[in-house]
């Protein structure tokens, strides 16, 4: 990738709906050059998809929590079972395997505290592979986003 690819990626992650013409104007290339570069970046899985950013608050999802999960046992089969299990929990927006005290960190978005209690007690702790959960509720989002830092 060269400097122009990074400029193209930066423009697209700010607005994935740009036409090739608009993208060309933003990065200083023709529409056809942008189209070829965009297609190549998609083919290489540098661009993995396009999506709309939704407001959780506008949708009534007012509670964001980060949940530390410790597994009951440490084995690759247990980790695989947890990964399969957590993929089917719609309230979990993101899940990360971690170093440190917890095995996983989950980002959970729910409408209210009653739903959070359900996810913690009746979903996570009900799983035989989960030993403990520890949650922290977000009071205010100081900085959020999906844009990756790219070289200039």
Order of alpha helices (4+ residues) and beta strands (2+ residues): alpha-alpha-alpha-beta-alpha-beta-beta-alpha-beta
